Structures are given as C-alpha cells and as structure tokens.
Amino acid sequence: MPRLPNDLIDRAAHHLDGRRVCVTGGCGFIGGHLVDALLACGASVSIIDDLSASTAEHAATLLEADPARVRFVRASVLDDRGLHEAMRDAHMVFHLAAVGSVPRSIQDPERSWVVNATGTARVLEEARRSSARRVILSSSSSVYGDAPGLPRHEDQLPAPASPYAASKAAAEHACAAWSRSLGVETICLRYFNVYGPRQRADSDYAAVIPQTIARLLANEPPVVHGDGEQTRDFTYVADAVAANLLAAISETPARGEAVNIGCGQRTSINDLVKRLSELLERPGLEPVHTEARSGDVRDSQADVSRASELLGFKPTIALRDGLAETVDWYADTAGVSGGDARR
C-alpha cells in the first residue's frame, strides 16, 4: 500500500468501512495503489478493467487474499453489462479507466476520445442509475496545454494541445454537466505527472521516470525528447491516492469542480535524468536527445491552493524521496540489489 498518513486512513475508514466502492481502471498504476488503500480503509472494492494497458496480476493476488471484499470484472467502461456489474451496490466510484499518454493519442486519437470522453459519460450514467453517491474523475494537467502563466490554476481556461488532453477536458465537462443537471456528485482531480512503484516501463508509451530507470538499470543511455529543458511537476503516487481519499470524504458540495493535484514545483527533464543517474550511479550514461514530441507541453507546474481549500490536500512526498523509493522498487523488481543497482 502507498505510504499514507495514518490519520487519513482513519478518517477515510470512518466513511468507507463496510461500504462497496467501484474503481474503474483498478488494475492500472494509480488504480492498483488506490485499491490497496481502499481495502486498508475497510471498503469492499469492485474493479473494472479491460487489461488493455495493465495486467490482472495484482487484482488476482487481492482476490485470493480477500475474495469476500474484492470483485473483478474484466470489461471496458464502454461495456454496459460489465459496467453495471462492477457498479452494482457501489457507494462511490473512482473513475481512473482511460487510454493514457499523449503520444498514444497522437497515434490513435479516436480511441482516446471514445474511451476517455464517451467512457466517462457511460460511467456517469451508470452511477446515476445505481445511485452511487459520488464519482471522482482522474483527469490530467494536460488540459491546460501551453497556455501562458505558471503555476497553473483552475481559473485558467483549458487549452488542450493533444487528443488525450481534449478527451480529458471533455470528461471534466461531462462531470460538471451531470452534476448540475442530473444530480450526480462529481469531483475532477487534475494530476500532474504521477510516478512511483509499479508504473509500467515496458511500453512504447512509458512515462519518463520508469522508462529512464529501466534504461539505466539495463546500462543503456536515457532518451530525452527535445532539449530536455521542458519542465514537469512530478507527483508521487501516494499523494495522488491521498487526493482520491480526500475527495471521497470531503463534505464540500461536489458539482464537477476541477482541482490540481501536484507538488507545486517544476523540474526539468534534464535535471530529472541527472538525479536518476546519480541515484543509480550511472554517471557515464549520457542521455540521447531525440526530436520533441507532438502534443507535449513545454512547462507544467501546479497551484494546489484550491485542492488545499476544498479537500485539505497537501503534497507530502518530496521528489528526492519519491525518486529514491521508486528506484529501489524497480531495482528490486529487476533482481538487482540496492548496492548493485547503484554501482
């Protein structure tokens, strides 16, 4: 389970203990960590995932350990029957299922749109029919695009620069519409570059941190798109999970509000790669620079004051600590001891 404050687990347990919740995309990176936290809070969890970008390995372990509290439905959120089964008796829905990655959306924009936008509408409709109390959407900082002004704050108009970003903006608008006209409580969490243990590194669309760690562990040079001076606000997965729990227990009226979930600090990709190289003691592996990717934003940084005000959220894991924990997990998974990994 991700490292979370004990008082948050206790508070969430007060609201969720003994209740059933649904996690769409619960076999994914953030979804899997969230499922662990929800089980620790005493909730019963229904997972719906089509496994198109994940595996059922973690869910199978949970099913074996606690079959009375874990239900797994292998289906897409576009599958009405599967969605109905997964959301049966659900008190709350954490909607993480999506086709992620800006580059993937450039390759197949229609699929990103259908799953992320139409899929969200399907989830909202099923939530309305099943009387789920609240839907918490996992959105993305990509909705801001390259609009001027840092840090990003929620009063800035969305300016999506990729099909993925556009689909997430549409999903947010759907949440607001279903709240204001159909009475479904919704909150939209705009994640800023979430990273941590169990994030996939074996995909053409892997995020920069797992991809870089995997290459360094294999004694291969990191790959940097563009000049590497683009900046990101990296958010440890435990903070993203904490935001979901806070959104679940918040007494603030939920009418489709979008809130930034990040650390509030910028780090360049060049600096990130340098830090990872130092952690793994691979100073001689100089990065290889390739062309910048279409749809990528230049700079990103979160203003989390609204999340603090509405949810009581504040980031707790500094980048240096999160990277160290992440590196250790990948080194152990690769069968390399900590000392060997850093030689």
C-alpha positions in Angstrom: 0.0 0.0 0.0 1.3 3.5 -0.7 2.7 5.4 2.2 -0.3 7.4 3.6 -0.8 9.4 6.8 -2.5 7.2 9.5 -5.0 9.9 10.3 -6.1 10.0 6.7 -6.6 6.2 6.7 -8.6 6.5 9.9 -10.8 9.4 8.5 -11.4 7.5 5.3 -12.3 4.4 7.2 -14.9 6.3 9.1 -16.7 7.0 5.8 -15.9 3.9 3.8 -15.6 0.9 6.2 -18.0 -1.8 5.2 -19.1 0.0 2.0 -18.6 -1.1 -1.5 -16.8 1.2 -3.9 -16.0 0.8 -7.6 -12.6 1.6 -9.1 -12.6 1.8 -12.9 -9.1 1.0 -14.2 -8.3 -0.6 -10.9 -5.6 -2.8 -12.4 -3.6 0.2 -13.6 -0.8 2.0 -11.9 -2.7 4.6 -9.8 -5.8 2.4 -9.7 -3.9 -0.5 -8.1 -2.4 1.6 -5.4 -5.8 3.2 -4.7 -7.4 -0.3 -4.4 -4.8 -1.2 -1.8 -5.6 2.0 0.2 -9.4 1.5 0.0 -9.1 -2.1 1.3 -7.0 -0.8 4.1 -9.9 1.6 4.9 -12.2 -1.4 5.2 -14.1 -0.9 2.0 -15.1 -3.7 -0.4 -13.9 -2.9 -3.9 -15.2 -3.7 -7.4 -12.6 -3.4 -10.1 -13.5 -3.0 -13.7 -10.6 -3.1 -16.2 -10.2 -4.4 -19.7 -6.5 -5.0 -19.2 -5.6 -3.2 -22.4 -2.8 -1.4 -20.6 -2.4 -3.4 -17.4 -2.5 -7.0 -16.1 -4.7 -8.7 -13.6 -1.8 -10.0 -11.5 -2.2 -7.6 -8.6 -6.0 -8.0 -8.7 -5.6 -11.8 -8.6 -3.4 -11.5 -5.5 -6.1 -9.4 -3.8 -8.9 -11.7 -4.9 -7.0 -14.7 -3.5 -6.2 -12.9 -0.2 -9.7 -11.4 0.4 -12.3 -12.8 -2.1 -15.2 -11.5 0.1 -14.2 -7.9 -0.4 -12.8 -7.8 -3.9 -14.8 -8.2 -7.1 -13.1 -8.1 -10.5 -14.9 -7.5 -13.8 -12.9 -7.8 -17.0 -14.6 -5.3 -19.2 -14.3 -1.9 -20.8 -16.2 1.1 -19.4 -17.8 1.1 -22.8 -19.4 -2.3 -22.0 -22.7 -1.5 -20.4 -23.1 -5.0 -18.9 -19.7 -5.0 -17.4 -20.1 -1.5 -16.0 -23.5 -2.4 -14.5 -22.0 -5.5 -12.8 -19.0 -3.6 -11.5 -21.0 -0.7 -10.1 -23.7 -2.8 -8.5 -24.3 -1.6 -4.9 -21.4 0.9 -5.2 -21.5 3.7 -2.7 -18.9 5.7 -4.7 -17.0 5.5 -8.0 -13.3 6.3 -8.6 -13.1 6.7 -12.3 -9.5 6.1 -13.5 -10.0 4.0 -16.6 -8.6 5.7 -19.6 -6.4 5.4 -22.7 -3.4 7.3 -21.3 -0.4 9.0 -22.9 -0.3 12.0 -25.2 1.8 10.1 -27.8 -0.7 7.2 -27.9 -3.5 9.7 -28.6 -1.5 11.1 -31.5 -1.3 7.6 -32.9 -4.9 6.7 -32.3 -6.9 9.9 -31.5 -10.4 8.3 -31.9 -9.8 5.6 -29.4 -8.5 8.1 -26.8 -11.6 10.2 -27.4 -14.1 7.3 -27.2 -12.7 5.7 -24.1 -11.9 8.8 -22.2 -14.8 11.1 -23.1 -17.7 8.7 -24.1 -16.5 6.2 -21.4 -16.8 8.9 -18.8 -20.4 9.7 -19.9 -21.2 5.9 -19.6 -19.7 5.8 -16.1 -21.7 8.9 -15.0 -24.9 7.4 -16.4 -24.4 4.1 -14.6 -23.6 6.0 -11.4 -26.9 7.9 -11.8 -28.8 4.7 -12.3 -27.1 2.8 -9.5 -27.5 5.7 -7.0 -23.7 5.9 -6.4 -23.2 8.9 -4.1 -20.2 10.4 -5.9 -17.9 10.0 -9.0 -14.3 11.0 -8.6 -12.6 11.5 -12.0 -8.9 11.1 -12.6 -8.2 14.0 -15.0 -4.9 15.5 -16.2 -2.9 18.7 -16.1 -2.6 18.3 -19.9 -5.9 20.1 -20.2 -4.1 23.4 -19.7 -1.9 22.9 -22.8 0.7 25.6 -23.3 -1.5 28.5 -22.2 0.7 31.3 -20.7 1.0 31.6 -16.9 2.6 29.4 -14.3 1.8 27.9 -11.9 -1.4 26.5 -13.4 -4.6 27.4 -11.6 -8.1 26.1 -12.1 -9.4 29.5 -13.3 -7.3 29.3 -16.4 -9.2 28.2 -19.5 -8.4 24.7 -20.8 -6.3 24.8 -24.0 -5.7 21.1 -24.9 -2.8 20.5 -27.3 -3.4 16.8 -27.9 -6.4 14.4 -28.4 -5.6 13.0 -25.0 -5.9 16.4 -23.4 -9.1 17.2 -25.3 -10.6 13.9 -24.2 -9.8 14.7 -20.6 -11.3 18.2 -20.9 -14.4 16.7 -22.3 -14.6 14.2 -19.5 -14.4 17.1 -17.0 -17.2 19.0 -18.7 -19.3 15.8 -18.7 -18.8 15.6 -14.9 -19.9 19.2 -14.4 -22.9 18.7 -16.6 -24.1 15.5 -14.9 -23.7 17.2 -11.5 -25.5 20.4 -12.4 -28.4 19.0 -14.4 -28.7 15.3 -13.2 -27.6 15.5 -9.6 -24.6 13.2 -9.7 -21.9 14.4 -7.3 -18.5 14.7 -9.1 -15.0 15.9 -8.5 -12.2 16.1 -11.1 -8.6 15.6 -10.0 -6.1 17.1 -12.4 -3.0 15.0 -11.8 0.4 16.4 -12.6 2.8 13.7 -13.8 2.2 10.9 -11.3 5.1 8.5 -10.7 6.1 5.7 -8.3 6.5 2.0 -7.8 4.6 -0.4 -10.2 4.4 2.1 -13.0 4.9 0.3 -16.3 8.3 0.7 -18.0 7.8 -1.9 -20.7 5.6 0.1 -23.1 6.4 2.3 -26.1 4.3 4.9 -24.2 6.0 4.5 -20.8 6.3 7.7 -18.8 9.7 9.4 -18.5 10.6 8.2 -15.0 10.0 4.4 -15.4 11.4 4.5 -18.9 14.6 6.2 -17.7 15.1 3.9 -14.7 14.6 0.9 -16.9 17.2 2.1 -19.4 19.7 3.0 -16.7 19.3 -0.4 -15.0 20.0 -2.0 -18.3 23.1 0.2 -18.7 21.5 1.9 -21.7 21.6 5.7 -22.1 18.4 7.6 -21.2 16.3 9.0 -24.1 15.2 12.7 -23.8 12.7 14.2 -26.3 13.7 17.7 -27.3 16.3 19.7 -25.5 15.3 18.4 -22.0 14.7 21.9 -20.6 10.9 21.3 -20.6 9.7 21.2 -17.0 7.2 19.0 -15.2 5.6 18.9 -11.7 6.2 15.3 -10.6 3.7 13.9 -8.1 4.3 10.8 -6.1 1.6 8.1 -6.4 0.9 8.2 -2.6 -0.2 11.9 -2.9 -2.5 11.0 -5.8 -4.1 8.3 -3.8 -4.4 10.6 -0.8 -6.2 13.1 -3.1 -8.7 10.4 -4.0 -9.5 9.6 -0.4 -9.8 13.2 0.5 -12.2 13.7 -2.5 -14.2 10.7 -1.3 -14.7 12.0 2.3 -15.0 15.8 1.5 -18.2 17.4 2.8 -17.8 20.2 0.2 -20.6 20.1 -2.4 -19.2 18.2 -5.4 -20.5 19.8 -8.6 -17.8 19.0 -11.1 -15.1 21.1 -9.5 -11.6 20.5 -11.0 -8.7 20.7 -8.6 -5.0 20.4 -9.3 -3.1 17.5 -7.7 0.6 18.1 -7.8 3.6 19.2 -5.7 3.8 22.8 -6.9 7.4 22.5 -8.0 9.0 22.4 -11.5 11.8 20.1 -12.5 13.4 19.9 -15.9 13.7 16.6 -17.7 17.5 17.1 -17.9 17.6 17.6 -14.1 15.3 14.6 -13.6 17.6 12.3 -15.7 20.6 13.6 -13.8 19.0 12.8 -10.4 18.1 9.3 -11.5 21.6 8.7 -12.9 23.0 9.7 -9.6 20.7 7.5 -7.6 21.6 4.5 -9.8 25.3 5.5 -10.0 25.3 5.6 -13.8 27.1 8.9 -14.4 28.7 7.8 -17.7 25.4 7.1 -19.5 24.8 10.5 -21.1 21.2 11.0 -22.4 20.4 10.7 -26.1 18.3 13.6 -27.4 15.6 13.0 -30.0 13.1 15.3 -31.6 10.4 16.9 -29.4 7.1 15.0 -29.4 4.0 16.4 -30.9 1.4 17.4 -28.4 3.8 17.7 -25.4 3.5 20.9 -23.4 6.7 22.9 -22.6 6.2 23.6 -18.9 3.9 22.5 -16.2 3.5 23.4 -12.5 0.5 23.1 -10.2 -1.0 25.7 -7.9 -2.6 23.4 -5.3 -4.2 26.1 -3.2 -7.8 25.1 -4.4 -7.1 21.4 -3.5 -6.0 22.5 -0.1 -9.0 24.7 0.4 -11.7 22.3 -0.9 -10.1 18.9 0.1 -7.5 19.6 2.7 -4.9 18.3 0.3 -1.2 19.0 0.5 1.7 17.0 -1.0 3.7 15.1 1.5 6.4 13.3 -0.5 9.3 15.4 -1.8 10.7 14.5 -5.2 14.1 13.2 -3.8 12.3 10.8 -1.5 9.8 9.6 -4.1 12.5 9.0 -6.7 14.6 7.1 -4.1 11.7 4.8 -3.2 10.8 4.3 -6.9 14.4 3.5 -7.9 14.6 1.0 -5.0 11.4 -0.7 -6.2 12.5 -1.1 -9.8 16.0 -2.3 -8.8 14.4 -5.0 -6.5 11.9 -6.0 -9.3 14.8 -6.3 -11.8 16.5 -8.6 -9.4 19.3 -6.1 -8.6 20.2 -5.4 -5.0 20.2 -1.8 -3.9 24.0 -1.7 -3.7 24.5 -3.4 -7.1 21.9 -1.1 -8.7 24.0 1.9 -7.6 27.4 0.6 -8.7 
